[in-house]
Amino acid sequence: MSKPQPKQDLDPVFEALASKHRREIIYALSLQPCSISKLAAMRDLSLPAIHKHIAILEKGNLILRKKIGQTNFLTLNRTALRGLQDWVMQYQTYWGNDEATLENYAQYLNRDETNPKEK
């Protein structure tokens, strides 16, 4: 079996999604763009704390920033999420649910043990 080749480096994406606070930020931004100060207030985080989370989300390319006047607005980068979704979907099985897949594999192994190939 060949090793799947991701189209993008997903390590920064997984690092960004490892925090509950960052997942909540992603959720909020999935609903609408938001200013950094409003996000901090919504999540009950200090500005230094929210800026640390935002830096990690930006490193994962999960958010986009636009400055209007003196206010920074953030929005979700759906392209990065599509890359993550593509990676997850490559593991979707087409042989039934997980239990059925495991049962099919167990039957396959049992068949090999009862009918060993001659060498």
C-alpha atoms as an extended CHARMM CRD file, in Angstrom:
* protein
*
       119  EXT
         1         1  MET       CA              0.0000000000        0.0000000000        0.0000000000  PROA      1               0.0000000000
         2         2  SER       CA              1.4280000000        3.3690000000       -0.9350000000  PROA      2               0.0000000000
         3         3  LYS       CA              1.6560000000        6.2320000000        1.5000000000  PROA      3               0.0000000000
         4         4  PRO       CA             -0.9860000000        8.9540000000        0.8790000000  PROA      4               0.0000000000
         5         5  GLN       CA              0.5850000000       12.1650000000       -0.3130000000  PROA      5               0.0000000000
         6         6  PRO       CA             -1.1280000000       15.2600000000        1.1170000000  PROA      6               0.0000000000
         7         7  LYS       CA             -1.3250000000       18.2340000000       -1.1810000000  PROA      7               0.0000000000
         8         8  GLN       CA             -0.5340000000       20.5490000000        1.7020000000  PROA      8               0.0000000000
         9         9  ASP       CA              1.4230000000       20.2710000000        4.9220000000  PROA      9               0.0000000000
        10        10  LEU       CA             -1.3070000000       19.4900000000        7.4260000000  PROA      10              0.0000000000
        11        11  ASP       CA              0.8550000000       19.6420000000       10.5790000000  PROA      11              0.0000000000
        12        12  PRO       CA              0.1990000000       23.3810000000       11.1220000000  PROA      12              0.0000000000
        13        13  VAL       CA             -3.5250000000       22.7910000000       10.5270000000  PROA      13              0.0000000000
        14        14  PHE       CA             -3.6950000000       20.0070000000       13.1160000000  PROA      14              0.0000000000
        15        15  GLU       CA             -1.6390000000       22.0940000000       15.5520000000  PROA      15              0.0000000000
        16        16  ALA       CA             -4.0660000000       24.9810000000       15.0980000000  PROA      16              0.0000000000
        17        17  LEU       CA             -7.0940000000       22.7540000000       15.6610000000  PROA      17              0.0000000000
        18        18  ALA       CA             -5.6010000000       21.1180000000       18.7640000000  PROA      18              0.0000000000
        19        19  SER       CA             -6.9060000000       23.8890000000       21.0230000000  PROA      19              0.0000000000
        20        20  LYS       CA            -10.5200000000       24.2140000000       22.1050000000  PROA      20              0.0000000000
        21        21  HSD       CA            -10.2140000000       28.0190000000       22.0010000000  PROA      21              0.0000000000
        22        22  ARG       CA             -8.9810000000       27.9430000000       18.4040000000  PROA      22              0.0000000000
        23        23  ARG       CA            -11.7540000000       25.5580000000       17.3600000000  PROA      23              0.0000000000
        24        24  GLU       CA            -14.2540000000       27.9790000000       18.9270000000  PROA      24              0.0000000000
        25        25  ILE       CA            -12.6690000000       30.8330000000       16.9640000000  PROA      25              0.0000000000
        26        26  ILE       CA            -12.9660000000       28.7800000000       13.7650000000  PROA      26              0.0000000000
        27        27  TYR       CA            -16.6290000000       28.1430000000       14.5490000000  PROA      27              0.0000000000
        28        28  ALA       CA            -17.3270000000       31.8340000000       15.1950000000  PROA      28              0.0000000000
        29        29  LEU       CA            -15.5880000000       32.8090000000       11.9530000000  PROA      29              0.0000000000
        30        30  SER       CA            -17.5350000000       30.1690000000       10.0340000000  PROA      30              0.0000000000
        31        31  LEU       CA            -20.6660000000       32.1560000000       10.8690000000  PROA      31              0.0000000000
        32        32  GLN       CA            -19.3280000000       35.5860000000        9.8920000000  PROA      32              0.0000000000
        33        33  PRO       CA            -16.1380000000       37.6730000000        9.7460000000  PROA      33              0.0000000000
        34        34  CYS       CA            -15.2730000000       39.2940000000       13.0420000000  PROA      34              0.0000000000
        35        35  SER       CA            -12.8940000000       41.8440000000       14.5530000000  PROA      35              0.0000000000
        36        36  ILE       CA            -10.1530000000       40.5690000000       16.8310000000  PROA      36              0.0000000000
        37        37  SER       CA            -11.4460000000       42.5590000000       19.8010000000  PROA      37              0.0000000000
        38        38  LYS       CA            -14.9730000000       41.1840000000       19.3280000000  PROA      38              0.0000000000
        39        39  LEU       CA            -13.5970000000       37.6330000000       19.1410000000  PROA      39              0.0000000000
        40        40  ALA       CA            -11.6450000000       38.2060000000       22.3630000000  PROA      40              0.0000000000
        41        41  ALA       CA            -14.7910000000       39.4430000000       24.1060000000  PROA      41              0.0000000000
        42        42  MET       CA            -16.8970000000       36.5600000000       22.7760000000  PROA      42              0.0000000000
        43        43  ARG       CA            -14.3460000000       33.9790000000       23.9560000000  PROA      43              0.0000000000
        44        44  ASP       CA            -13.5970000000       35.8280000000       27.2140000000  PROA      44              0.0000000000
        45        45  LEU       CA             -9.8830000000       36.0050000000       26.3370000000  PROA      45              0.0000000000
        46        46  SER       CA             -7.4100000000       38.8310000000       26.8250000000  PROA      46              0.0000000000
        47        47  LEU       CA             -6.0550000000       40.5490000000       23.7160000000  PROA      47              0.0000000000
        48        48  PRO       CA             -2.5640000000       39.0200000000       24.1900000000  PROA      48              0.0000000000
        49        49  ALA       CA             -4.1350000000       35.5510000000       24.4900000000  PROA      49              0.0000000000
        50        50  ILE       CA             -6.3540000000       35.9520000000       21.4140000000  PROA      50              0.0000000000
        51        51  HSD       CA             -3.3770000000       37.2510000000       19.4100000000  PROA      51              0.0000000000
        52        52  LYS       CA             -1.4060000000       34.0880000000       20.2790000000  PROA      52              0.0000000000
        53        53  HSD       CA             -4.3000000000       31.9310000000       19.0880000000  PROA      53              0.0000000000
        54        54  ILE       CA             -4.6770000000       34.0040000000       15.9340000000  PROA      54              0.0000000000
        55        55  ALA       CA             -0.9650000000       33.6470000000       15.1310000000  PROA      55              0.0000000000
        56        56  ILE       CA             -1.2650000000       29.8580000000       15.2920000000  PROA      56              0.0000000000
        57        57  LEU       CA             -4.4260000000       29.8970000000       13.1570000000  PROA      57              0.0000000000
        58        58  GLU       CA             -2.6440000000       32.0780000000       10.6050000000  PROA      58              0.0000000000
        59        59  LYS       CA              0.3500000000       29.7110000000       10.6020000000  PROA      59              0.0000000000
        60        60  GLY       CA             -2.1130000000       26.9200000000        9.7630000000  PROA      60              0.0000000000
        61        61  ASN       CA             -3.5440000000       29.1450000000        7.0190000000  PROA      61              0.0000000000
        62        62  LEU       CA             -7.0160000000       28.6930000000        8.5170000000  PROA      62              0.0000000000
        63        63  ILE       CA             -7.9140000000       32.3790000000        8.7340000000  PROA      63              0.0000000000
        64        64  LEU       CA             -7.4830000000       35.4950000000        6.6370000000  PROA      64              0.0000000000
        65        65  ARG       CA             -6.9300000000       38.9900000000        8.0110000000  PROA      65              0.0000000000
        66        66  LYS       CA             -7.9720000000       42.3400000000        6.5560000000  PROA      66              0.0000000000
        67        67  LYS       CA             -7.2640000000       45.6580000000        8.1710000000  PROA      67              0.0000000000
        68        68  ILE       CA             -9.9130000000       48.3420000000        7.7390000000  PROA      68              0.0000000000
        69        69  GLY       CA             -8.8140000000       51.5990000000        9.3390000000  PROA      69              0.0000000000
        70        70  GLN       CA             -7.3040000000       50.5930000000       12.6620000000  PROA      70              0.0000000000
        71        71  THR       CA             -9.4110000000       47.4530000000       13.0790000000  PROA      71              0.0000000000
        72        72  ASN       CA             -8.2750000000       43.9840000000       12.0490000000  PROA      72              0.0000000000
        73        73  PHE       CA            -11.0210000000       41.7100000000       10.7820000000  PROA      73              0.0000000000
        74        74  LEU       CA            -10.6970000000       37.9610000000       10.4330000000  PROA      74              0.0000000000
        75        75  THR       CA            -12.5190000000       35.4740000000        8.2730000000  PROA      75              0.0000000000
        76        76  LEU       CA            -12.3050000000       31.7490000000        7.7660000000  PROA      76              0.0000000000
        77        77  ASN       CA            -10.0350000000       30.4570000000        4.9950000000  PROA      77              0.0000000000
        78        78  ARG       CA            -12.2630000000       27.7580000000        3.5840000000  PROA      78              0.0000000000
        79        79  THR       CA             -9.5760000000       26.6190000000        1.1150000000  PROA      79              0.0000000000
        80        80  ALA       CA             -7.4280000000       25.2890000000        3.9660000000  PROA      80              0.0000000000
        81        81  LEU       CA            -10.4250000000       23.4590000000        5.4100000000  PROA      81              0.0000000000
        82        82  ARG       CA            -11.1200000000       21.8640000000        2.0220000000  PROA      82              0.0000000000
        83        83  GLY       CA             -7.5720000000       20.4990000000        2.0200000000  PROA      83              0.0000000000
        84        84  LEU       CA             -8.1700000000       19.0140000000        5.4600000000  PROA      84              0.0000000000
        85        85  GLN       CA            -11.4980000000       17.5690000000        4.3390000000  PROA      85              0.0000000000
        86        86  ASP       CA             -9.8510000000       15.9840000000        1.2830000000  PROA      86              0.0000000000
        87        87  TRP       CA             -7.2470000000       14.3620000000        3.5200000000  PROA      87              0.0000000000
        88        88  VAL       CA             -9.9020000000       12.9520000000        5.8650000000  PROA      88              0.0000000000
        89        89  MET       CA            -12.1110000000       11.7220000000        3.0300000000  PROA      89              0.0000000000
        90        90  GLN       CA             -9.3290000000        9.6060000000        1.5100000000  PROA      90              0.0000000000
        91        91  TYR       CA             -9.7670000000        7.2730000000        4.4890000000  PROA      91              0.0000000000
        92        92  GLN       CA            -13.4990000000        6.7990000000        4.0410000000  PROA      92              0.0000000000
        93        93  THR       CA            -14.2890000000        3.1590000000        3.4710000000  PROA      93              0.0000000000
        94        94  TYR       CA            -16.6590000000        1.9790000000        0.8010000000  PROA      94              0.0000000000
        95        95  TRP       CA            -17.2900000000       -1.4950000000        2.2080000000  PROA      95              0.0000000000
        96        96  GLY       CA            -19.8510000000       -0.6500000000        4.8530000000  PROA      96              0.0000000000
        97        97  ASN       CA            -19.5870000000        0.6410000000        8.3810000000  PROA      97              0.0000000000
        98        98  ASP       CA            -16.5280000000        0.1340000000       10.6050000000  PROA      98              0.0000000000
        99        99  GLU       CA            -17.8950000000       -3.0200000000       12.2280000000  PROA      99              0.0000000000
       100       100  ALA       CA            -18.7440000000       -4.5660000000        8.8460000000  PROA      100             0.0000000000
       101       101  THR       CA            -15.3000000000       -3.7010000000        7.5010000000  PROA      101             0.0000000000
       102       102  LEU       CA            -13.6040000000       -5.3220000000       10.4880000000  PROA      102             0.0000000000
       103       103  GLU       CA            -15.8580000000       -8.3830000000       10.1950000000  PROA      103             0.0000000000
       104       104  ASN       CA            -15.0480000000       -8.6990000000        6.4610000000  PROA      104             0.0000000000
       105       105  TYR       CA            -11.3300000000       -8.5170000000        7.2680000000  PROA      105             0.0000000000
       106       106  ALA       CA            -11.6600000000      -11.1250000000       10.0370000000  PROA      106             0.0000000000
       107       107  GLN       CA            -13.4410000000      -13.4690000000        7.6120000000  PROA      107             0.0000000000
       108       108  TYR       CA            -10.6940000000      -12.8750000000        5.0480000000  PROA      108             0.0000000000
       109       109  LEU       CA             -8.0130000000      -13.7840000000        7.6260000000  PROA      109             0.0000000000
       110       110  ASN       CA             -9.9730000000      -16.8500000000        8.7190000000  PROA      110             0.0000000000
       111       111  ARG       CA            -10.2900000000      -18.0030000000        5.0960000000  PROA      111             0.0000000000
       112       112  ASP       CA             -6.5090000000      -17.6860000000        4.6440000000  PROA      112             0.0000000000
       113       113  GLU       CA             -5.8660000000      -19.7640000000        7.7710000000  PROA      113             0.0000000000
       114       114  THR       CA             -8.2070000000      -22.5750000000        6.6760000000  PROA      114             0.0000000000
       115       115  ASN       CA             -6.8590000000      -22.6170000000        3.0980000000  PROA      115             0.0000000000
       116       116  PRO       CA             -3.1260000000      -21.9460000000        3.3910000000  PROA      116             0.0000000000
       117       117  LYS       CA             -1.3740000000      -21.3950000000        0.0840000000  PROA      117             0.0000000000
       118       118  GLU       CA              1.2550000000      -23.8830000000       -0.8490000000  PROA      118             0.0000000000
       119       119  LYS       CA              4.7590000000      -22.6050000000       -1.2020000000  PROA      119             0.0000000000
